[in-house]
């Protein structure tokens, strides 16, 4: 069954029930134009499945027209609440990103008072608008990134871990990864201590089971630069081509790139890559290797994916 839009719903004032409209314009980083709940926040557009509404009908709730649960888009043929946060949905020319599953129920919910339950807090989802355009009933809903690359970003810095400097490189990496395939599951700044780095890498690989770990910092000549050594101690397979490609490409920018000692390797189903410590260097090196990374992870995990990567 094709996943589709059943209705587009709007409420011009907060505290009022949404009502269906013929079509709606969904504005980037805003939501449904004219809707009282739209704005620059993470819950710009709400979605609820017709299948979820049927559960309330089965409990005896009547007159559950589209928009009754304050959802902007009523859907059919898709289990919304099972979608991972970060999943991209394509509806016509609009692209939405899932930001939240469920929400706290309002104490004054009429449906909860009527039947003793409400499905929206458990099965409704919230999204933000990445690409804008029109949505209308019967538009097909395409899940673009159901198999996300679960990613962890680790910054190695003694001063940063002590709170003596602000990390600029980690956030720069996260911003660069704002593409279809990547969802940031973990971000942390830790000191340049070999044992601490090893422990963190093992936790991310074996316990959190992320697909990709991007470290930054600790790849130079300083006595405190031990990230490659810590990485080599925990990996099971080396991936020398990634480090070689980053150094080769970086040489066209600066001869100092040959001094970088960053490596890459595999532990279990996780790919670990050492990036330089500067924001500029880290982002440049990341751009060099991103086109190949999703395919490598697909092979590593044995999963097919339709992910697209950011183009320069």
C-alpha positions as CSV (number, residue, x, y, z in Angstrom):
1,X,0.0,0.0,0.0
2,X,1.3,3.4,-1.0
3,X,1.8,5.8,1.9
4,X,-0.2,8.9,1.2
5,X,-1.6,12.2,2.6
6,X,-5.2,11.8,3.7
7,X,-5.6,15.5,4.7
8,X,-3.8,18.8,5.3
9,X,-5.1,20.5,8.4
10,X,-4.7,24.0,9.8
11,X,-5.8,26.1,12.8
12,X,-5.4,29.9,12.5
13,X,-5.5,30.3,16.3
14,X,-3.9,28.3,19.1
15,X,-6.4,26.4,21.2
16,X,-8.7,25.7,18.3
17,X,-9.3,22.4,16.4
18,X,-7.6,22.2,13.1
19,X,-9.7,21.8,9.9
20,X,-8.9,20.3,6.5
21,X,-7.9,22.6,3.6
22,X,-7.5,21.8,-0.1
23,X,-3.7,22.2,0.0
24,X,-1.1,23.9,2.2
25,X,2.2,25.6,1.6
26,X,4.9,24.3,3.9
27,X,7.6,26.9,4.4
28,X,11.3,26.0,5.1
29,X,12.2,26.2,8.8
30,X,8.7,27.4,9.6
31,X,5.9,24.9,8.9
32,X,2.4,25.2,7.4
33,X,1.9,28.8,6.3
34,X,-0.9,30.3,8.3
35,X,-0.9,27.7,11.0
36,X,-0.8,29.0,14.6
37,X,1.7,26.4,15.7
38,X,4.2,27.0,12.9
39,X,7.5,28.8,13.7
40,X,11.3,28.4,14.0
41,X,11.2,25.5,16.5
42,X,11.6,21.7,16.3
43,X,7.8,20.9,16.2
44,X,6.9,22.8,13.0
45,X,4.7,20.2,11.4
46,X,2.7,17.4,13.2
47,X,1.6,14.1,11.6
48,X,-0.8,11.4,12.7
49,X,-1.8,8.3,10.9
50,X,-5.4,7.4,10.0
51,X,-4.6,3.9,11.4
52,X,-3.9,5.6,14.8
53,X,-7.1,7.5,14.7
54,X,-9.0,4.2,14.0
55,X,-7.7,2.9,17.4
56,X,-9.6,5.7,19.0
57,X,-12.7,5.0,17.0
58,X,-12.5,1.4,18.2
59,X,-12.6,2.7,21.8
60,X,-15.8,4.5,21.1
61,X,-14.6,8.0,20.1
62,X,-16.9,9.5,17.5
63,X,-16.7,12.4,15.0
64,X,-13.0,12.1,14.7
65,X,-12.5,14.1,11.6
66,X,-9.1,15.0,10.2
67,X,-7.3,17.6,12.4
68,X,-9.2,16.6,15.5
69,X,-5.9,15.6,17.2
70,X,-4.3,18.9,16.1
71,X,-2.2,17.2,13.4
72,X,-1.2,19.2,10.4
73,X,-1.0,16.1,8.1
74,X,-3.1,13.0,8.4
75,X,-1.4,10.1,6.7
76,X,-2.3,6.5,5.6
77,X,-0.1,3.5,5.0
78,X,2.9,4.4,7.2
79,X,3.7,3.5,10.8
80,X,4.9,7.0,11.8
81,X,5.9,6.4,15.4
82,X,8.4,3.7,14.3
83,X,10.4,6.1,12.2
84,X,13.7,7.0,13.8
85,X,14.4,10.7,14.7
86,X,16.2,12.2,11.7
87,X,14.3,10.3,9.1
88,X,13.5,12.4,6.0
89,X,10.0,12.3,4.4
90,X,9.5,13.4,0.9
91,X,5.9,14.7,0.0
92,X,5.8,16.2,-3.5
93,X,8.5,18.8,-3.5
94,X,8.5,19.2,0.3
95,X,11.1,17.5,2.5
96,X,10.4,17.0,6.2
97,X,12.7,15.7,8.9
98,X,11.4,13.8,12.0
99,X,12.4,15.6,15.1
100,X,10.2,14.1,17.9
101,X,8.0,11.1,18.5
102,X,4.9,11.8,20.6
103,X,4.5,14.5,23.1
104,X,3.1,15.3,26.5
105,X,-0.7,15.0,26.6
106,X,-2.7,18.1,27.4
107,X,-4.7,17.6,30.6
108,X,-7.8,19.1,29.0
109,X,-7.8,16.7,26.0
110,X,-11.5,16.2,25.0
111,X,-10.8,12.7,23.5
112,X,-9.1,11.5,26.7
113,X,-12.0,12.7,28.8
114,X,-14.4,10.9,26.4
115,X,-12.7,7.4,26.1
116,X,-10.0,7.5,28.7
117,X,-7.1,7.5,26.2
118,X,-5.5,9.6,23.5
119,X,-3.3,8.3,20.8
120,X,-1.5,11.5,19.7
121,X,1.0,11.5,22.6
122,X,2.2,8.0,21.7
123,X,1.9,7.8,17.9
124,X,1.9,11.3,16.6
125,X,5.2,12.7,15.3
126,X,6.7,16.1,14.7
127,X,8.9,17.3,11.9
128,X,10.7,20.4,10.6
129,X,10.6,21.6,7.0
130,X,13.9,21.2,5.1
131,X,12.6,22.0,1.6
132,X,9.4,23.9,1.0
133,X,6.4,23.5,-1.3
134,X,2.8,22.5,-1.5
135,X,1.2,19.4,0.0
136,X,-2.3,18.2,-0.8
137,X,-4.5,15.1,-0.1
138,X,-3.4,12.0,-2.0
139,X,0.2,13.1,-2.3
140,X,2.6,10.2,-2.0
141,X,4.8,10.0,1.1
142,X,8.3,8.6,0.5
143,X,10.6,7.6,3.3
144,X,14.0,8.8,2.1
145,X,16.2,7.7,4.9
146,X,14.8,4.9,6.9
147,X,18.3,3.4,7.4
148,X,20.2,6.3,8.9
149,X,23.9,6.3,9.5
150,X,24.1,6.5,13.3
151,X,27.0,8.8,14.0
152,X,29.1,9.8,17.0
153,X,31.4,12.9,17.1
154,X,34.2,12.9,19.6
155,X,36.4,16.0,20.2
156,X,39.8,15.3,21.9
157,X,41.0,18.3,23.9
158,X,42.5,18.7,27.3
159,X,41.4,22.3,27.6
160,X,38.0,21.6,26.2
161,X,37.4,18.8,28.6
162,X,38.3,21.1,31.5
163,X,35.9,23.7,30.2
164,X,38.7,26.1,29.3
165,X,37.8,26.5,25.6
166,X,34.7,26.2,23.5
167,X,34.7,23.4,20.9
168,X,34.3,24.7,17.4
169,X,35.3,21.7,15.5
170,X,32.8,19.2,16.7
171,X,29.8,21.5,15.9
172,X,31.4,22.2,12.5
173,X,31.5,18.5,11.7
174,X,27.9,18.0,12.9
175,X,26.8,20.9,10.7
176,X,28.6,19.4,7.7
177,X,26.8,16.1,8.3
178,X,23.3,17.7,7.9
179,X,22.4,15.5,5.0
180,X,20.1,12.7,4.2
181,X,22.1,9.8,5.6
182,X,23.5,11.0,8.9
183,X,21.9,11.3,12.3
184,X,24.0,12.4,15.3
185,X,23.5,10.0,18.1
186,X,26.3,11.1,20.4
187,X,28.6,14.1,20.8
188,X,31.2,14.5,23.6
189,X,34.5,16.3,24.3
190,X,37.1,14.2,26.2
191,X,40.8,14.8,27.2
192,X,43.8,13.6,25.3
193,X,44.2,10.5,27.4
194,X,44.8,7.2,25.6
195,X,42.9,5.0,28.0
196,X,39.9,7.4,28.1
197,X,39.8,7.6,24.3
198,X,39.9,3.8,24.1
199,X,37.2,3.4,26.6
200,X,34.9,5.9,24.8
201,X,35.5,4.3,21.4
202,X,34.7,0.8,22.8
203,X,31.5,2.1,24.4
204,X,30.3,3.7,21.2
205,X,31.1,0.6,19.1
206,X,30.1,-2.2,21.4
207,X,27.3,-0.7,23.6
208,X,25.8,2.3,21.7
209,X,26.5,0.5,18.3
210,X,26.8,3.6,16.2
211,X,27.8,3.1,12.5
212,X,30.3,5.9,12.3
213,X,32.6,7.6,14.8
214,X,34.3,10.8,13.7
215,X,37.1,11.9,16.1
216,X,38.8,15.3,15.8
217,X,42.0,16.4,17.4
218,X,45.0,14.6,18.8
219,X,46.5,13.6,15.3
220,X,49.5,15.8,15.3
221,X,53.1,15.7,16.7
222,X,52.5,16.8,20.3
223,X,53.3,14.5,23.1
224,X,49.6,14.7,24.1
225,X,48.4,13.7,20.6
226,X,47.4,10.1,21.0
227,X,44.2,9.7,19.1
228,X,45.6,7.4,16.3
229,X,47.3,5.2,18.9
230,X,44.1,4.9,20.9
231,X,42.1,4.1,17.7
232,X,44.6,1.5,16.6
233,X,44.4,-0.2,19.9
234,X,40.6,-0.8,19.6
235,X,40.1,-1.5,15.9
236,X,40.0,-5.0,14.3
237,X,40.7,-3.9,10.7
238,X,42.6,-1.0,9.3
239,X,41.1,1.1,6.4
240,X,44.3,2.9,5.2
241,X,42.7,4.3,2.1
242,X,40.7,6.9,4.1
243,X,43.7,8.4,5.8
244,X,45.7,8.3,2.6
245,X,42.9,10.0,0.6
246,X,42.6,12.8,3.2
247,X,46.3,13.5,3.2
248,X,46.6,13.4,-0.5
249,X,43.7,15.7,-1.1
250,X,44.9,18.1,1.7
251,X,48.3,18.4,0.1
252,X,46.8,20.5,-2.6
253,X,45.7,23.0,0.1
254,X,48.7,22.9,2.5
255,X,52.0,20.9,2.7
256,X,51.4,20.7,6.5
257,X,48.8,18.0,5.8
258,X,51.5,15.4,5.5
259,X,52.1,15.9,9.3
260,X,48.6,14.6,10.1
261,X,48.7,11.1,11.6
262,X,45.0,10.4,11.5
263,X,43.9,6.8,10.7
264,X,40.7,4.9,10.0
265,X,39.6,1.4,11.0
266,X,36.7,-0.9,11.8
267,X,35.6,-2.4,15.1
268,X,32.5,-4.7,14.8
269,X,30.0,-2.8,12.6
270,X,31.5,0.6,13.3
271,X,33.8,2.7,11.1
272,X,36.2,5.0,13.1
273,X,37.8,8.0,11.3
274,X,40.3,10.4,12.8
275,X,39.9,14.0,11.5
276,X,42.2,17.0,12.2
277,X,41.5,19.3,15.2
278,X,40.9,22.6,13.3
279,X,37.3,23.3,12.1
280,X,38.5,24.1,8.6
281,X,40.8,21.0,8.3
282,X,38.2,18.7,9.8
283,X,35.4,19.9,7.4
284,X,37.7,19.8,4.4
285,X,38.8,16.3,5.1
286,X,35.3,15.1,5.8
287,X,34.2,16.5,2.4
288,X,36.9,14.5,0.7
289,X,35.7,11.2,2.1
290,X,31.9,11.6,2.5
291,X,31.0,10.3,-1.0
292,X,32.4,6.9,-0.2
293,X,31.5,6.5,3.5
294,X,27.8,5.5,3.2
295,X,28.7,2.7,0.7
296,X,31.4,1.4,3.0
297,X,29.0,1.3,5.9
298,X,26.3,-0.4,3.9
299,X,28.9,-3.2,3.1
300,X,30.0,-3.3,6.7
301,X,26.5,-3.6,8.2
302,X,25.0,-5.7,5.3
303,X,22.2,-3.2,4.8
304,X,21.0,-1.6,1.6
305,X,20.2,2.1,1.7
306,X,19.0,4.8,-0.6
307,X,21.0,7.5,1.2
308,X,22.4,10.4,-0.7
309,X,25.4,12.3,0.4
310,X,26.1,16.0,0.3
311,X,27.8,17.2,-2.8
312,X,30.4,20.0,-2.9
